[in-house]
């Protein structure tokens, strides 16, 4: 028998926020839905969010789950955690946060928490009009586990986010390798590759320069000044982000920096692209958090 | 012959007449072990008897002296140990009687898995020129995983399919047999569905091609009358803890004349067929358990099947969207496997657990595996059903009141979980779309 925490059992026996949210003609409010999982895998979750359009705030969250004890408890926990957050804040909820809220999950059941986090992303992407296929393909990459349909990018992401070190852990988190097992050797290779990349220092001149600037600020035991911060953000945008966007027919311009809020103008193809949320979060915010400060939040300004 | 008839007078004492100092130590050990464990649910409704069974109090009583006073080695050349050989012989006769076999055809093992492994290896070693094995897709891992390993060692294995009722197609067996087939190994009754295979017909076909025939009868022994004397079975595996003996003892029936190469090599115990000092308390327990199974077989079979049928029929009548998995005409009297659509098995089990009811499921989430039951998948059940399949397995201790309790709580459990499920009342067609996609794979 699985060793479940009291919190898991409590939310399994007395789940909170179960059910659907029906679309009502309430002005200024919209309902978003995200579906992940499959009957073949034995886990499926449909998440419903009631969103206040003006503030992007999640007014209510409900779930319908097909799955085991920890799948039901994870879904219930997720809905409790995200009520009251803005969509951007909710996007920062990780599977680890869900597991922590439950006081932990058995390692072999961590995939239930991953399902919760994915359903949340799916619901928010749906709400923002980004097609689910585009969302799935933000993890473009070879299909590694054909039994459960798991791509290389998804495996890489879960390895990075959860500091996984062996294939068995990857199986516990995303099920990859849990079927016929023929992909386990490939998963081992991916883990090795991710570990090597993490261990290899960036070698391009710009990264060295930025790292030197940050190191200098840290050595002097004072935070980056606003001027230094803005300069660094501008450099990262100019030298790391814009070339990629320009190659895709888009562009970005720094509009303002207000504390940790970085406001940008998406231009060209980026301005009208349905994947603009993904661009903001993955291409720009993650990069700036990595290069400048992990507290930065990137927002798009209407042109 | 009565069990203790040939023994030294001191061996006839029951544990209740043990020397007081031994009994005191026994109680101290019990207290020490108990203090390390979580409190047990002594009043649980145990309907998971295909997993394991309660040790019969008479069996405990029979084996206790061999854990305390009579601890000698039956191979020893002194009376203290040598006397135990007589007790082991009596136990062997008790077990042979249950199987309709001769006591010389019994080889004690540590468990069912060892019996299966030993039989398969022995059959191959005895026929080194033959490199083909036939088994089924629904075997226990103790057979399936040995076969998979043998495939990596140059053997070819045919895994016979089963139909929606979990039954074999004898024509498929016939078409698979060749002069190169060393062994046909099938289960007698399936542990998950209780479906019983036509063993004698399988054996007749195996004989036509000169293949040995091994039967994993771990689930069948004690539930179906057996008579090895007029059987086509060459080897048959059983396990003690499925018939109210403790864990750690099993046996392999090996028909006289079948060439047997030992799996465990060492001393010459079990007439050279299984090395290792005998598990005397386990052997005594298995003998007593076999005696009781034979005594109760007819009456228990009728009683269990009546209770099982009542449970099954009532659940099907009171809960919508559920069905019995497996052949309901050819199956064990104590087993029912019911698929409850739209919900997942582990969630059902944990809900039952809250009421102190123990059952089992073929869902992936109940095991370390991420794949649902290979047995139910081989039967071609839709995913909608197989993830929510629950096995109730009864024994001679199961009462009417226990069955009533399960009947009372199951509808509420299913309703609660279905209310949580996105697949129940699935207006958006999410489930239907998925099943259709899967059906085309």
Contacts between the chains, C-beta under 8 A, distances in Angstrom:
chain1	res1	chain2	res2	distance
A	1	B	353	8.0
A	9	B	350	8.0
A	12	B	347	7.4
A	12	B	350	6.7
A	13	B	351	8.0
A	13	B	354	6.9
A	15	B	420	6.6
A	18	B	419	7.0
A	18	B	420	5.3
A	19	B	419	7.7
A	35	B	422	7.5
A	35	B	430	6.4
A	38	B	434	5.6
A	39	B	383	4.4
A	39	B	384	6.2
A	39	B	387	7.1
A	39	B	423	6.9
A	39	B	431	6.0
A	39	B	434	4.9
A	39	B	435	6.7
A	39	B	438	7.5
A	40	B	383	5.3
A	40	B	434	7.0
A	40	B	438	5.6
A	41	B	370	7.7
A	42	B	344	6.1
A	42	B	363	6.3
A	42	B	364	5.0
A	42	B	365	6.3
A	42	B	370	8.0
A	42	B	372	6.2
A	42	B	383	7.8
A	42	B	387	4.9
A	44	B	422	6.0
A	44	B	423	7.2
A	44	B	430	7.6
A	45	B	422	7.2
A	46	B	422	4.1
A	46	B	430	7.3
A	64	B	420	6.5
A	64	B	421	6.4
A	64	B	422	3.7
A	65	B	420	5.7
A	65	B	421	7.1
A	65	B	422	6.9
A	66	B	342	7.0
A	66	B	343	7.0
A	66	B	344	6.1
A	66	B	387	7.9
A	66	B	421	4.9
A	66	B	422	5.8
A	66	B	423	5.4
A	67	B	344	5.3
A	67	B	347	7.2
A	67	B	365	7.3
A	68	B	344	5.4
A	68	B	346	4.0
A	68	B	347	5.6
A	68	B	363	7.4
A	68	B	365	3.7
A	69	B	346	6.0
A	69	B	347	5.8
A	69	B	350	5.0
A	69	B	365	7.8
A	71	B	344	7.6
A	71	B	365	7.9
A	72	B	347	6.4
A	72	B	420	6.2
A	108	B	368	6.0
A	109	B	365	7.8
A	147	B	371	7.9
A	148	B	370	7.5
A	171	B	370	7.0
A	175	B	370	5.3
A	178	B	369	7.2
A	178	B	370	3.2
A	178	B	371	7.1
A	179	B	370	6.7
A	179	B	371	5.9
